């Protein structure tokens, strides 16, 4: 079986590919599973994320999901699709939304069209809790109306709707996952936890939006990947599955934990003006994934956060170039030498 995984040199996608090829995923099964990774190699991609699984079962193709010809060629040789590729940084979407619409909406449609032509299914679309907007109390069920507030969230909600339209109109087996905030090793330092950790390790101040009351549910990336694979192997066609971590924290509470783990104090924190349209709270009801698929997060948050901080402490060579603005080059599609 050949699984096409898009966006898989980034944080979450690469963790999923490593899990598949190391036979640690719930549905990974026999070593016969092969993976083709399609990634544009934007600033958020890092080929070293796949170093541990280079070999005959991995093929990496550098290219854009907007490239219809390339997508069609790869889909013709694939059996299933797991689609992670996305522009995902909210602040960047607020400054300029065009790339988010093109990649997240148009790119997803290109993949759906090719999957439909070649009968490739299931098509697993990895989405986000941000499509729902903000919730003051309780938790969202999968049937809750979509009400995104940022350009990023709106582009992901649009991709979800296009996927469901393809399922309902054409019968393609589409399955959508929506996850809470991820954390773990190899996350780009533009995101909250790695940004704060790397700043604190360098003795630099950290920026906290507003009063820090915004609440998020945190999910270790490996728990997320296990949930995605359960949906790939046992989910229902046309189904939506929430993948949550079960630990809610305000940003202020999270920062307090990071300060302690990094040996810093509140004098390192700089309060900055709140983000435009900043959602106050996200919370997913992931009972469906638990009851239908047997999903449960395995990583306890405190220990997971501690090990994440330790990874950044021990792997400066991975993140320091990113902090200096040294990124992977973009460009046209190519098979990278040494990564089949």
C-alpha positions as CSV (number, residue, x, y, z in Angstrom):
1,X,0.0,0.0,0.0
2,X,1.3,3.5,-0.9
3,X,0.0,6.4,1.2
4,X,0.4,9.9,-0.2
5,X,1.1,12.3,2.7
6,X,1.1,16.0,2.0
7,X,3.0,18.6,4.0
8,X,5.0,15.9,5.7
9,X,8.3,17.6,6.4
10,X,6.5,20.0,8.7
11,X,5.9,19.5,12.4
12,X,2.8,17.2,12.5
13,X,3.1,15.6,9.1
14,X,6.7,14.4,9.7
15,X,5.7,13.0,13.1
16,X,3.0,11.0,11.3
17,X,5.3,9.7,8.6
18,X,7.9,8.7,11.2
19,X,5.1,6.9,13.1
20,X,4.0,5.0,10.0
21,X,7.4,4.0,8.8
22,X,8.5,2.9,12.3
23,X,5.4,0.8,12.5
24,X,4.2,2.6,15.7
25,X,0.9,3.9,14.4
26,X,-2.3,1.9,15.3
27,X,-3.0,1.2,11.6
28,X,0.6,1.0,10.3
29,X,0.5,-2.8,10.2
30,X,2.9,-4.7,8.0
31,X,6.1,-3.2,6.7
32,X,4.5,-3.2,3.2
33,X,3.2,0.3,3.9
34,X,5.1,2.8,1.7
35,X,4.9,6.6,1.9
36,X,5.2,9.3,-0.7
37,X,5.6,12.7,0.8
38,X,4.7,15.8,-1.2
39,X,5.9,19.0,0.3
40,X,6.7,22.5,-1.0
41,X,9.5,23.0,1.4
42,X,8.3,26.4,2.7
43,X,10.0,28.1,5.7
44,X,8.0,25.7,7.9
45,X,9.4,22.5,6.4
46,X,12.6,20.8,7.4
47,X,13.9,17.8,5.6
48,X,15.9,16.6,8.7
49,X,12.6,15.8,10.2
50,X,12.5,12.7,8.0
51,X,16.2,11.6,8.6
52,X,15.2,8.8,10.9
53,X,13.0,7.0,8.3
54,X,14.9,7.5,5.0
55,X,15.0,4.3,3.0
56,X,13.2,2.3,0.4
57,X,9.7,2.8,1.9
58,X,9.9,6.6,1.7
59,X,9.8,8.8,-1.4
60,X,10.0,12.5,-1.0
61,X,8.8,14.8,-3.8
62,X,9.3,18.5,-3.6
63,X,6.4,20.3,-5.1
64,X,3.2,22.3,-4.6
65,X,-0.3,20.9,-4.0
66,X,-1.4,23.7,-6.4
67,X,0.5,21.9,-9.2
68,X,-2.4,20.0,-10.8
69,X,-0.2,17.9,-13.1
70,X,2.2,16.8,-10.3
71,X,-0.7,16.0,-8.0
72,X,-2.4,13.9,-10.7
73,X,0.8,12.0,-11.4
74,X,1.4,11.2,-7.7
75,X,-2.3,10.3,-7.1
76,X,-2.2,7.8,-9.9
77,X,0.3,5.8,-7.9
78,X,-1.3,6.2,-4.5
79,X,-3.8,4.1,-2.6
80,X,-4.7,6.5,0.2
81,X,-4.2,10.2,1.1
82,X,-3.5,11.9,4.4
83,X,-3.5,15.7,3.8
84,X,-1.6,17.8,6.3
85,X,-0.3,20.5,3.9
86,X,-1.5,23.9,5.0
87,X,-0.5,27.5,5.7
88,X,-1.2,27.5,9.5
89,X,0.2,30.6,11.3
90,X,-2.7,32.8,12.3
91,X,-0.7,36.0,12.6
92,X,0.6,35.5,9.1
93,X,-2.9,35.0,7.8
94,X,-4.0,38.3,9.4
95,X,-1.2,40.2,7.7
96,X,-1.8,38.5,4.3
97,X,-4.4,35.9,3.6
98,X,-3.8,35.2,-0.1
99,X,-1.5,32.3,0.4
100,X,-3.9,30.7,2.9
101,X,-6.7,30.8,0.5
102,X,-4.6,29.4,-2.3
103,X,-2.9,26.6,-0.4
104,X,-5.6,25.6,2.1
105,X,-8.7,25.9,-0.2
106,X,-7.5,25.7,-3.9
107,X,-4.7,23.2,-3.0
108,X,-7.1,20.9,-1.2
109,X,-9.5,21.0,-4.1
110,X,-6.7,20.0,-6.5
111,X,-6.0,17.0,-4.3
112,X,-9.7,16.1,-4.1
113,X,-10.1,16.3,-7.9
114,X,-7.1,14.0,-8.5
115,X,-8.2,11.6,-5.8
116,X,-11.6,11.4,-7.4
117,X,-10.2,10.8,-10.9
118,X,-8.0,7.9,-9.7
119,X,-10.3,6.5,-7.1
120,X,-7.9,7.1,-4.2
121,X,-9.6,6.7,-0.8
122,X,-9.9,7.3,2.0
123,X,-8.9,10.9,1.7
124,X,-8.1,12.1,5.3
125,X,-8.1,15.9,5.7
126,X,-6.4,17.1,8.8
127,X,-8.2,20.2,10.0
128,X,-8.4,22.3,13.2
129,X,-10.6,23.3,16.1
130,X,-10.3,26.9,15.0
131,X,-13.0,26.4,12.4
132,X,-15.6,26.7,15.1
133,X,-14.6,30.1,16.4
134,X,-14.7,30.6,20.2
135,X,-16.7,28.9,22.9
136,X,-17.3,30.4,26.3
137,X,-18.1,27.1,28.1
138,X,-18.6,23.5,27.3
139,X,-17.1,21.7,24.3
140,X,-17.9,21.6,20.6
141,X,-19.5,18.4,19.2
142,X,-18.6,17.5,15.6
143,X,-22.0,18.8,14.4
144,X,-21.5,22.4,15.7
145,X,-21.8,25.0,13.0
146,X,-18.5,26.4,11.6
147,X,-17.9,30.0,12.6
148,X,-14.2,30.8,11.9
149,X,-12.8,34.2,13.0
150,X,-9.3,34.4,11.5
151,X,-8.4,34.2,7.8
152,X,-6.5,31.0,8.6
153,X,-9.5,29.4,10.3
154,X,-11.8,30.5,7.5
155,X,-9.5,28.9,4.9
156,X,-9.5,25.6,6.8
157,X,-13.3,25.7,7.2
158,X,-13.6,26.2,3.5
159,X,-11.3,23.2,2.8
160,X,-13.5,21.1,5.1
161,X,-16.6,22.1,3.2
162,X,-15.1,21.4,-0.2
163,X,-14.1,18.0,1.0
164,X,-17.6,17.2,2.3
165,X,-19.1,18.5,-1.0
166,X,-16.9,16.0,-2.8
167,X,-18.1,13.2,-0.6
168,X,-21.8,14.1,-0.9
169,X,-21.7,14.9,-4.7
170,X,-19.3,12.2,-5.9
171,X,-19.2,9.7,-3.1
172,X,-15.4,10.0,-2.4
173,X,-14.6,8.5,1.0
174,X,-13.5,11.7,2.8
175,X,-12.7,11.7,6.5
176,X,-12.0,14.9,8.4
177,X,-10.1,15.3,11.7
178,X,-10.1,18.4,13.8
179,X,-7.5,18.7,16.5
180,X,-6.7,20.9,19.4
181,X,-3.4,22.8,19.8
182,X,-0.4,20.6,19.2
183,X,3.0,20.6,21.0
184,X,6.1,18.5,20.9
185,X,9.6,18.3,19.4
186,X,10.4,19.9,16.0
187,X,7.6,22.5,16.0
188,X,8.6,25.7,14.2
189,X,9.6,28.4,16.6
190,X,7.0,30.8,15.3
191,X,4.5,28.8,17.4
192,X,3.8,29.7,21.0
193,X,5.5,26.9,23.0
194,X,8.7,26.6,20.9
195,X,8.9,30.4,20.6
196,X,8.8,30.9,24.3
197,X,11.1,28.0,25.1
198,X,13.8,29.0,22.6
199,X,13.6,32.7,23.7
200,X,13.9,31.7,27.3
201,X,16.8,29.3,26.7
202,X,18.6,32.3,25.0
203,X,17.8,34.6,27.9
204,X,15.4,36.7,25.8
205,X,12.0,38.1,26.8
206,X,8.8,36.4,25.6
207,X,5.6,38.1,24.3
208,X,2.3,37.4,25.9
209,X,-0.8,38.5,24.1
210,X,-3.2,40.7,26.2
211,X,-3.9,39.5,29.7
212,X,-3.1,35.9,28.9
213,X,-6.7,34.7,29.6
214,X,-7.1,32.9,26.3
215,X,-7.6,29.2,26.9
216,X,-6.4,26.3,24.7
217,X,-6.6,22.5,24.9
218,X,-3.2,21.0,24.4
219,X,-2.4,17.8,22.5
220,X,0.9,16.0,22.1
221,X,1.8,15.6,18.4
222,X,2.2,11.8,18.7
223,X,-1.3,11.5,20.3
224,X,-2.6,13.6,17.4
225,X,-0.9,11.3,14.8
226,X,-2.3,8.2,16.5
227,X,-5.7,9.7,16.2
228,X,-5.3,10.6,12.6
229,X,-4.2,7.0,11.8
230,X,-7.2,5.6,13.7
231,X,-9.4,7.7,11.4
232,X,-7.6,6.6,8.3
233,X,-7.9,2.9,9.2
234,X,-11.3,2.8,11.0
235,X,-13.2,6.0,10.5
236,X,-16.5,6.3,8.7
237,X,-16.7,7.8,5.1
238,X,-17.9,11.4,5.5
239,X,-17.1,11.4,9.2
240,X,-15.7,14.2,11.3
241,X,-13.6,13.2,14.3
242,X,-12.2,15.4,17.0
243,X,-8.8,14.7,18.4
244,X,-8.2,16.3,21.7
245,X,-5.6,16.3,24.4
246,X,-7.8,16.7,27.4
247,X,-5.7,19.5,29.1
248,X,-7.0,23.0,29.1
249,X,-4.8,25.9,30.1
250,X,-4.9,29.6,29.9
251,X,-1.9,31.1,28.1
252,X,-0.9,32.7,31.4
253,X,-0.9,29.3,33.1
254,X,1.1,27.7,30.3
255,X,3.6,30.5,30.4
256,X,4.1,30.0,34.1
257,X,4.9,26.3,33.5
258,X,7.4,27.2,30.7
259,X,9.1,29.8,32.9
260,X,9.6,27.2,35.6
261,X,10.9,24.6,33.2
262,X,13.3,27.0,31.6
263,X,14.6,28.5,34.9
264,X,13.1,31.9,34.3
265,X,10.6,34.2,36.0
266,X,7.9,36.6,35.1
267,X,10.4,39.4,34.6
268,X,11.0,37.7,31.2
269,X,7.4,38.3,30.1
270,X,6.4,41.3,28.0
271,X,2.7,41.9,27.6
272,X,1.9,42.9,24.0
273,X,-1.3,44.2,22.4
274,X,-3.8,41.4,21.8
275,X,-4.1,39.7,18.4
276,X,-6.9,41.0,16.2
277,X,-10.0,38.7,16.5
278,X,-8.3,36.6,19.1
279,X,-10.5,33.7,20.1
280,X,-10.9,33.4,23.8
281,X,-11.4,29.6,24.2
282,X,-11.3,26.4,22.2
283,X,-12.6,23.1,23.5
284,X,-13.4,19.9,21.6
285,X,-15.7,17.0,22.6
286,X,-13.7,14.0,21.4
287,X,-16.2,11.4,22.6
288,X,-16.8,10.1,19.1
289,X,-13.2,9.2,18.5
290,X,-13.0,7.5,21.9
291,X,-16.2,5.5,21.4
292,X,-15.9,4.6,17.7
293,X,-12.1,4.3,17.4
294,X,-10.8,3.7,20.9
295,X,-8.8,7.0,20.8
296,X,-7.4,8.3,24.1
297,X,-4.4,10.6,24.5
298,X,-1.5,8.7,26.0
299,X,0.8,11.6,26.9
300,X,0.2,13.3,30.2
301,X,0.7,17.1,29.6
302,X,3.2,18.0,32.4
303,X,5.6,15.2,31.4
304,X,5.1,15.8,27.7
305,X,5.8,19.5,28.1
306,X,8.9,18.8,30.2
307,X,10.3,16.4,27.6
308,X,9.5,18.9,24.8
309,X,11.5,21.6,26.6
310,X,14.3,19.2,27.1
311,X,14.3,18.4,23.3
312,X,14.7,22.0,22.4
313,X,17.4,22.3,25.1
314,X,19.4,19.5,23.5
315,X,18.7,20.3,19.8
316,X,19.9,23.9,19.3
317,X,21.3,22.9,15.9
318,X,17.7,22.2,14.7
319,X,16.1,25.5,15.8
320,X,18.8,28.1,15.9
321,X,19.0,28.4,12.0
322,X,15.2,28.9,12.0
323,X,15.4,31.7,14.5
324,X,18.0,33.4,12.3
325,X,15.7,33.2,9.4
326,X,17.5,30.4,7.5
327,X,14.8,28.4,5.8
328,X,14.5,25.6,3.3
329,X,14.3,26.9,-0.2
330,X,11.1,26.9,-2.2
331,X,10.9,26.2,-5.9
332,X,9.7,23.8,-8.5
333,X,8.9,20.1,-7.9
334,X,11.8,17.7,-7.7
335,X,12.7,14.5,-6.1
336,X,15.3,15.3,-3.5
337,X,18.5,13.2,-3.9
338,X,19.0,10.7,-1.2
339,X,15.4,10.6,-0.2
340,X,13.7,8.2,-2.6
